[in-house]
Amino acid sequence: MKISWKWLIPITAALLLIVNYTHLLFFNIFTHSLPYGIYIRKAGEPHRGDYAVSCLTKEAAAYGIKRGYLVPGNCETGTIEVLKRIEGLPGEQYSVKNAILEVGGAQFPIYSQDSQGRPLDQLYKTNLGTLGKGQYILISTFAKNSWDSRYWGPVTIKYIVQPFWIFENDRKN
């Protein structure tokens, strides 16, 4: 089926309006944290293993922009939202020791350098804590060197999403 150029602009504009005003769709074409694709907002309570959309704290957002991990967007901090997998739930304890974040019975290594060989800062200072109401640990299990809660700590989430359409890629590392 051939689409006329005269229809392409209105269709694209309509999709962008839907994305901007309903927050139903999230496009992952920037981050290596999850497979490239389109994720759709879903209803219900967040569970471990769900994907979540979150804005980061001012400190984490500023660090992410400075390092090139984030780009400008519509969060209050001026950055895009992050899309990660939920690994820690409200009420759970987490600990950080010997370069390992442990939460919910799982362990996630904390790397000292990013993918460009630069030292990574850990922006939260607690070595042991309990996730408060509405706080989550978000981790990428898709990319081992993802910049996630191992470095910026617990966050609140805006939405939970699920894959709608994943583009083929082989960039898992």
MARGU-458994 format. One record per residue (C-alpha): residue number from 0; residue in three letters; y, x, z. Coordinates in Angstrom, 1 decimal, m for minus. Layout:
REM MARGU-458994
@num=NUM	residu=ALA	v=Y	u=X	w=Z .
...
This chain:
REM MARGU-458994
@num=0	residu=MET	v=0.0	u=0.0	w=0.0 .
@num=1	residu=LYS	v=3.4	u=1.4	w=m1.0 .
@num=2	residu=ILE	v=6.4	u=0.8	w=1.3 .
@num=3	residu=SER	v=9.8	u=0.6	w=m0.3 .
@num=4	residu=TRP	v=12.5	u=2.9	w=1.1 .
@num=5	residu=LYS	v=14.7	u=m0.2	w=1.7 .
@num=6	residu=TRP	v=12.2	u=m1.4	w=4.3 .
@num=7	residu=LEU	v=11.6	u=1.9	w=6.0 .
@num=8	residu=ILE	v=15.0	u=2.1	w=7.7 .
@num=9	residu=PRO	v=14.9	u=m1.4	w=9.2 .
@num=10	residu=ILE	v=11.3	u=m1.0	w=10.4 .
@num=11	residu=THR	v=12.1	u=2.4	w=12.0 .
@num=12	residu=ALA	v=15.2	u=1.0	w=13.6 .
@num=13	residu=ALA	v=13.2	u=m2.0	w=15.0 .
@num=14	residu=LEU	v=10.5	u=0.4	w=16.5 .
@num=15	residu=LEU	v=13.2	u=2.5	w=18.1 .
@num=16	residu=LEU	v=14.8	u=m0.5	w=19.7 .
@num=17	residu=ILE	v=11.5	u=m1.7	w=21.0 .
@num=18	residu=VAL	v=10.9	u=1.7	w=22.5 .
@num=19	residu=ASN	v=14.4	u=2.1	w=24.0 .
@num=20	residu=TYR	v=14.7	u=m1.4	w=25.5 .
@num=21	residu=THR	v=11.2	u=m2.4	w=26.5 .
@num=22	residu=HIS	v=9.6	u=1.0	w=27.4 .
@num=23	residu=LEU	v=6.4	u=m0.3	w=25.9 .
@num=24	residu=LEU	v=5.6	u=2.7	w=23.8 .
@num=25	residu=PHE	v=5.8	u=6.4	w=24.6 .
@num=26	residu=PHE	v=5.5	u=9.0	w=21.8 .
@num=27	residu=ASN	v=4.0	u=12.3	w=22.8 .
@num=28	residu=ILE	v=4.9	u=14.7	w=20.0 .
@num=29	residu=PHE	v=6.6	u=17.3	w=22.3 .
@num=30	residu=THR	v=4.4	u=18.3	w=25.2 .
@num=31	residu=HIS	v=1.1	u=20.1	w=25.2 .
@num=32	residu=SER	v=0.2	u=18.3	w=28.5 .
@num=33	residu=LEU	v=m1.7	u=15.5	w=26.7 .
@num=34	residu=PRO	v=m2.9	u=14.9	w=23.2 .
@num=35	residu=TYR	v=m0.3	u=14.1	w=20.6 .
@num=36	residu=GLY	v=m0.1	u=10.4	w=20.1 .
@num=37	residu=ILE	v=1.4	u=7.0	w=21.0 .
@num=38	residu=TYR	v=0.8	u=5.7	w=24.5 .
@num=39	residu=ILE	v=1.4	u=2.1	w=25.5 .
@num=40	residu=ARG	v=2.6	u=0.8	w=28.8 .
@num=41	residu=LYS	v=m0.1	u=m1.1	w=30.8 .
@num=42	residu=ALA	v=0.1	u=m3.4	w=33.8 .
@num=43	residu=GLY	v=m1.7	u=m2.9	w=37.1 .
@num=44	residu=GLU	v=m1.9	u=m0.6	w=40.0 .
@num=45	residu=PRO	v=m2.0	u=3.2	w=39.3 .
@num=46	residu=HIS	v=m5.3	u=4.9	w=39.8 .
@num=47	residu=ARG	v=m6.5	u=8.5	w=39.7 .
@num=48	residu=GLY	v=m7.1	u=9.4	w=36.1 .
@num=49	residu=ASP	v=m4.4	u=7.0	w=34.7 .
@num=50	residu=TYR	v=m1.6	u=8.4	w=32.7 .
@num=51	residu=ALA	v=1.9	u=8.0	w=34.2 .
@num=52	residu=VAL	v=5.5	u=8.3	w=33.0 .
@num=53	residu=SER	v=7.9	u=9.9	w=35.4 .
@num=54	residu=CYS	v=11.4	u=11.3	w=35.7 .
@num=55	residu=LEU	v=11.7	u=14.5	w=37.7 .
@num=56	residu=THR	v=14.0	u=15.4	w=40.5 .
@num=57	residu=LYS	v=17.4	u=17.0	w=39.8 .
@num=58	residu=GLU	v=16.1	u=20.4	w=40.8 .
@num=59	residu=ALA	v=12.9	u=20.2	w=38.6 .
@num=60	residu=ALA	v=14.9	u=18.7	w=35.7 .
@num=61	residu=ALA	v=17.4	u=21.5	w=35.8 .
@num=62	residu=TYR	v=14.7	u=24.2	w=35.9 .
@num=63	residu=GLY	v=12.8	u=22.5	w=33.1 .
@num=64	residu=ILE	v=15.9	u=22.4	w=30.8 .
@num=65	residu=LYS	v=16.7	u=26.0	w=31.6 .
@num=66	residu=ARG	v=13.2	u=27.1	w=30.8 .
@num=67	residu=GLY	v=12.8	u=24.9	w=27.7 .
@num=68	residu=TYR	v=10.0	u=22.8	w=29.2 .
@num=69	residu=LEU	v=12.2	u=19.6	w=28.9 .
@num=70	residu=VAL	v=14.7	u=18.4	w=26.4 .
@num=71	residu=PRO	v=17.6	u=16.0	w=26.9 .
@num=72	residu=GLY	v=16.7	u=12.4	w=27.4 .
@num=73	residu=ASN	v=17.4	u=9.1	w=29.2 .
@num=74	residu=CYS	v=16.4	u=9.9	w=32.8 .
@num=75	residu=GLU	v=19.2	u=9.9	w=35.4 .
@num=76	residu=THR	v=18.9	u=13.7	w=35.4 .
@num=77	residu=GLY	v=19.6	u=13.8	w=31.7 .
@num=78	residu=THR	v=16.1	u=14.8	w=30.6 .
@num=79	residu=ILE	v=13.1	u=13.1	w=28.9 .
@num=80	residu=GLU	v=10.4	u=11.6	w=31.0 .
@num=81	residu=VAL	v=7.2	u=13.5	w=31.6 .
@num=82	residu=LEU	v=3.8	u=12.1	w=30.7 .
@num=83	residu=LYS	v=0.9	u=13.4	w=32.9 .
@num=84	residu=ARG	v=m2.4	u=12.3	w=34.5 .
@num=85	residu=ILE	v=m2.4	u=10.9	w=38.0 .
@num=86	residu=GLU	v=m4.5	u=13.1	w=40.3 .
@num=87	residu=GLY	v=m3.0	u=12.3	w=43.8 .
@num=88	residu=LEU	v=m2.3	u=8.9	w=45.2 .
@num=89	residu=PRO	v=m0.1	u=7.6	w=48.0 .
@num=90	residu=GLY	v=m1.6	u=8.3	w=51.5 .
@num=91	residu=GLU	v=m3.7	u=11.2	w=50.3 .
@num=92	residu=GLN	v=m3.3	u=14.7	w=51.8 .
@num=93	residu=TYR	v=m2.7	u=17.7	w=49.5 .
@num=94	residu=SER	v=m2.7	u=21.4	w=50.3 .
@num=95	residu=VAL	v=m1.6	u=24.5	w=48.6 .
@num=96	residu=LYS	v=m3.2	u=27.9	w=49.5 .
@num=97	residu=ASN	v=m4.5	u=30.9	w=47.7 .
@num=98	residu=ALA	v=m2.8	u=29.7	w=44.4 .
@num=99	residu=ILE	v=m4.8	u=26.4	w=44.4 .
@num=100	residu=LEU	v=m3.4	u=22.9	w=44.8 .
@num=101	residu=GLU	v=m6.1	u=20.6	w=46.3 .
@num=102	residu=VAL	v=m5.8	u=16.8	w=46.3 .
@num=103	residu=GLY	v=m8.3	u=14.0	w=46.2 .
@num=104	residu=GLY	v=m11.2	u=16.5	w=46.4 .
@num=105	residu=ALA	v=m10.2	u=18.3	w=43.2 .
@num=106	residu=GLN	v=m8.7	u=21.8	w=42.9 .
@num=107	residu=PHE	v=m6.1	u=22.9	w=40.4 .
@num=108	residu=PRO	v=m5.1	u=26.5	w=39.9 .
@num=109	residu=ILE	v=m1.5	u=27.5	w=40.3 .
@num=110	residu=TYR	v=m0.6	u=30.1	w=37.7 .
@num=111	residu=SER	v=2.0	u=32.8	w=38.4 .
@num=112	residu=GLN	v=3.3	u=32.9	w=34.8 .
@num=113	residu=ASP	v=4.0	u=30.4	w=32.1 .
@num=114	residu=SER	v=2.7	u=30.6	w=28.6 .
@num=115	residu=GLN	v=5.5	u=33.0	w=27.6 .
@num=116	residu=GLY	v=4.6	u=35.4	w=30.5 .
@num=117	residu=ARG	v=7.7	u=34.5	w=32.6 .
@num=118	residu=PRO	v=7.2	u=34.1	w=36.4 .
@num=119	residu=LEU	v=6.9	u=30.5	w=37.5 .
@num=120	residu=ASP	v=8.7	u=29.1	w=40.5 .
@num=121	residu=GLN	v=7.1	u=26.6	w=42.8 .
@num=122	residu=LEU	v=9.9	u=24.2	w=43.5 .
@num=123	residu=TYR	v=8.5	u=22.5	w=46.6 .
@num=124	residu=LYS	v=8.0	u=24.5	w=49.8 .
@num=125	residu=THR	v=5.3	u=22.6	w=51.7 .
@num=126	residu=ASN	v=1.7	u=24.0	w=51.9 .
@num=127	residu=LEU	v=0.3	u=20.9	w=53.4 .
@num=128	residu=GLY	v=1.5	u=17.3	w=53.1 .
@num=129	residu=THR	v=0.6	u=13.7	w=52.8 .
@num=130	residu=LEU	v=1.8	u=11.7	w=49.8 .
@num=131	residu=GLY	v=4.2	u=9.0	w=50.9 .
@num=132	residu=LYS	v=4.5	u=5.5	w=49.6 .
@num=133	residu=GLY	v=5.1	u=5.6	w=45.9 .
@num=134	residu=GLN	v=4.5	u=9.3	w=45.6 .
@num=135	residu=TYR	v=1.9	u=10.8	w=43.2 .
@num=136	residu=ILE	v=0.6	u=14.2	w=42.1 .
@num=137	residu=LEU	v=0.7	u=14.4	w=38.3 .
@num=138	residu=ILE	v=m1.4	u=17.1	w=36.6 .
@num=139	residu=SER	v=m2.3	u=17.9	w=33.0 .
@num=140	residu=THR	v=m6.1	u=18.4	w=32.7 .
@num=141	residu=PHE	v=m5.5	u=18.8	w=29.0 .
@num=142	residu=ALA	v=m3.6	u=22.1	w=29.1 .
@num=143	residu=LYS	v=m4.5	u=24.6	w=31.8 .
@num=144	residu=ASN	v=m0.9	u=26.0	w=31.9 .
@num=145	residu=SER	v=1.0	u=22.8	w=32.0 .
@num=146	residu=TRP	v=4.2	u=22.6	w=34.0 .
@num=147	residu=ASP	v=3.3	u=19.7	w=36.4 .
@num=148	residu=SER	v=3.1	u=18.8	w=40.1 .
@num=149	residu=ARG	v=1.6	u=22.2	w=40.9 .
@num=150	residu=TYR	v=5.1	u=23.5	w=40.4 .
@num=151	residu=TRP	v=7.5	u=20.6	w=41.1 .
@num=152	residu=GLY	v=5.5	u=18.7	w=43.7 .
@num=153	residu=PRO	v=5.0	u=15.0	w=44.3 .
@num=154	residu=VAL	v=7.0	u=12.4	w=42.2 .
@num=155	residu=THR	v=7.5	u=8.7	w=41.9 .
@num=156	residu=ILE	v=6.3	u=7.1	w=38.6 .
@num=157	residu=LYS	v=8.0	u=4.6	w=36.4 .
@num=158	residu=TYR	v=5.1	u=3.2	w=34.4 .
@num=159	residu=ILE	v=1.4	u=3.8	w=33.8 .
@num=160	residu=VAL	v=0.4	u=4.1	w=30.2 .
@num=161	residu=GLN	v=m2.8	u=4.4	w=28.2 .
@num=162	residu=PRO	v=m3.5	u=6.0	w=24.8 .
@num=163	residu=PHE	v=m2.8	u=3.7	w=21.9 .
@num=164	residu=TRP	v=m3.2	u=6.1	w=19.0 .
@num=165	residu=ILE	v=m4.0	u=9.8	w=19.3 .
@num=166	residu=PHE	v=m3.3	u=12.2	w=16.5 .
@num=167	residu=GLU	v=m6.0	u=14.6	w=15.7 .
@num=168	residu=ASN	v=m5.3	u=18.1	w=17.0 .
@num=169	residu=ASP	v=m7.2	u=21.1	w=18.3 .
@num=170	residu=ARG	v=m4.6	u=22.6	w=20.6 .
@num=171	residu=LYS	v=m6.4	u=22.1	w=23.9 .
@num=172	residu=ASN	v=m6.2	u=25.3	w=25.9 .
